[in-house]
Amino acid sequence: MGLPRWIADSGLCDWLYSLWPTGLRGGWMNRWLGDEGERLAARYLRRQGYRILARQYRTPLGEIDLVARDGARIVFVEVKTRRTAEAGLPHEAVDRAKQAQLTRLALAFLKRYRLLDQPARFDVISILWEGAASEPRIVHYPNAFEPPGHGQLFN
């Protein structure tokens, strides 16, 4: 998973991150952190008995981080990973606009794979990972929000 343990334990990632100018810390560092968060979330869900159907499901409309099956239910999972809680907890970034986008993406997924008759829900996994050598804090919010709009999905 990601970096070799000896690199993570050495503090090299934290040191490199501290050298990077604050205004330029996006880009590859955020993509790396997001990708590692999605891997952790997928592993966490598997341990909970979920079956991962898709990871980073991309369409022209956007991306769904994880699509899983929990029993007979299709679960669309948004994973938010942050290094600090300075700007708020990770799950707080899933606002109404993001919920509407996820709903459109989920509907496209269900239509494409002819799963419109399947029950579905939206989960959010919040990961706070304050250092490469520290253990990430994972919080799972099942059924985190109802799909906005009129009858696009059912719960």
C-alpha positions as CSV (number, residue, x, y, z in Angstrom):
1,M,0.0,0.0,0.0
2,G,1.6,3.3,-1.1
3,L,4.9,4.1,0.4
4,P,7.2,1.4,1.9
5,R,6.8,1.4,5.7
6,W,10.4,2.4,6.3
7,I,9.9,5.6,4.3
8,A,6.7,6.4,6.1
9,D,8.2,5.7,9.5
10,S,11.3,7.8,8.7
11,G,9.3,11.0,8.6
12,L,10.6,11.8,5.1
13,C,7.1,12.5,3.8
14,D,6.4,14.9,6.6
15,W,9.7,16.6,6.1
16,L,9.1,17.0,2.3
17,Y,5.6,18.3,2.9
18,S,6.9,20.9,5.4
19,L,9.4,22.2,2.7
20,W,6.7,22.6,0.1
21,P,5.4,26.2,0.0
22,T,1.9,26.3,1.6
23,G,0.3,27.8,-1.6
24,L,1.8,25.0,-3.7
25,R,0.8,22.0,-1.6
26,G,-2.0,20.9,-3.9
27,G,-1.3,18.9,-7.1
28,W,0.5,15.6,-6.7
29,M,0.6,15.8,-2.9
30,N,-3.2,16.0,-2.7
31,R,-3.7,13.3,-5.3
32,W,-1.3,11.0,-3.4
33,L,-3.1,11.6,-0.1
34,G,-6.5,11.1,-1.8
35,D,-5.4,7.9,-3.5
36,E,-3.9,6.5,-0.2
37,G,-7.2,7.4,1.6
38,E,-9.2,5.6,-1.0
39,R,-7.0,2.5,-0.6
40,L,-7.5,2.6,3.2
41,A,-11.2,3.1,2.8
42,A,-11.5,0.1,0.5
43,R,-9.6,-2.1,2.9
44,Y,-11.7,-0.8,5.8
45,L,-14.9,-1.6,3.9
46,R,-13.7,-5.1,2.9
47,R,-13.0,-5.8,6.6
48,Q,-16.6,-4.8,7.3
49,G,-17.9,-7.3,4.8
50,Y,-18.5,-5.0,1.9
51,R,-17.6,-6.1,-1.7
52,I,-15.8,-3.4,-3.7
53,L,-17.3,-3.2,-7.2
54,A,-15.4,-0.2,-8.5
55,R,-12.7,2.2,-7.4
56,Q,-12.3,5.7,-9.0
57,Y,-15.3,5.1,-11.3
58,R,-14.9,8.0,-13.8
59,T,-17.4,9.5,-16.2
60,P,-17.5,12.8,-18.1
61,L,-19.6,14.1,-15.1
62,G,-17.0,13.3,-12.5
63,E,-15.7,10.4,-10.3
64,I,-17.2,8.2,-7.6
65,D,-14.4,7.2,-5.2
66,L,-15.8,3.7,-4.4
67,V,-18.8,1.7,-5.4
68,A,-19.4,-1.3,-3.1
69,R,-22.1,-3.8,-2.3
70,D,-23.3,-4.2,1.3
71,G,-25.6,-7.3,1.1
72,A,-28.2,-6.5,-1.6
73,R,-27.5,-2.7,-1.4
74,I,-25.3,-0.8,-3.8
75,V,-23.2,1.8,-1.8
76,F,-21.7,4.9,-3.3
77,V,-18.8,6.0,-1.1
78,E,-17.2,9.4,-1.1
79,V,-13.8,9.3,0.6
80,K,-12.4,12.5,2.1
81,T,-8.8,12.5,3.4
82,R,-7.0,15.4,5.1
83,R,-3.7,15.9,6.9
84,T,-5.2,18.4,9.4
85,A,-8.6,19.5,10.7
86,E,-7.6,23.2,10.3
87,A,-10.1,23.7,7.5
88,G,-12.7,21.4,9.1
89,L,-13.2,17.7,9.4
90,P,-12.9,15.8,6.1
91,H,-16.6,14.7,5.9
92,E,-17.7,18.4,6.2
93,A,-16.5,18.9,2.6
94,V,-19.4,16.8,1.2
95,D,-21.8,19.8,0.8
96,R,-25.1,20.0,-1.1
97,A,-23.3,20.6,-4.4
98,K,-21.1,17.5,-3.9
99,Q,-24.2,15.5,-2.9
100,A,-26.0,16.5,-6.0
101,Q,-23.0,15.6,-8.2
102,L,-22.7,12.2,-6.5
103,T,-26.4,11.6,-7.0
104,R,-26.0,12.2,-10.8
105,L,-23.0,10.0,-11.0
106,A,-24.7,7.2,-9.0
107,L,-27.7,7.3,-11.3
108,A,-25.4,7.1,-14.3
109,F,-23.7,4.1,-12.8
110,L,-27.0,2.3,-12.0
111,K,-28.4,3.0,-15.5
112,R,-25.2,1.8,-17.2
113,Y,-25.1,-1.5,-15.3
114,R,-28.9,-1.9,-15.3
115,L,-29.1,-1.8,-11.5
116,L,-31.9,0.7,-11.2
117,D,-34.0,-1.8,-9.3
118,Q,-31.4,-2.3,-6.6
119,P,-31.6,-0.4,-3.3
120,A,-28.8,2.2,-3.0
121,R,-27.3,4.6,-0.5
122,F,-24.5,7.1,0.0
123,D,-21.8,6.7,2.6
124,V,-18.9,9.0,3.4
125,I,-15.6,7.9,4.8
126,S,-13.6,10.6,6.6
127,I,-9.9,10.0,7.1
128,L,-7.7,12.3,9.1
129,W,-4.1,11.4,8.5
130,E,-1.9,13.9,10.3
131,G,1.4,12.3,9.4
132,A,2.8,9.5,7.3
133,A,4.1,7.8,10.4
134,S,0.9,8.2,12.4
135,E,-2.2,6.0,12.2
136,P,-5.0,7.5,10.1
137,R,-8.3,8.0,11.9
138,I,-11.1,6.5,9.9
139,V,-14.8,7.4,10.5
140,H,-17.5,5.8,8.4
141,Y,-20.8,7.5,8.0
142,P,-23.3,5.0,6.5
143,N,-26.3,6.5,4.8
144,A,-24.6,9.9,5.1
145,F,-27.2,11.8,3.1
146,E,-30.4,11.4,1.1
147,P,-30.1,12.0,-2.6
148,P,-31.2,15.6,-3.3
149,G,-33.9,16.1,-6.0
150,H,-37.1,14.3,-6.7
151,G,-37.0,10.5,-6.7
152,Q,-33.8,10.0,-8.6
153,L,-32.7,7.2,-6.2
154,F,-34.3,5.3,-3.4
155,N,-33.0,4.2,-0.1
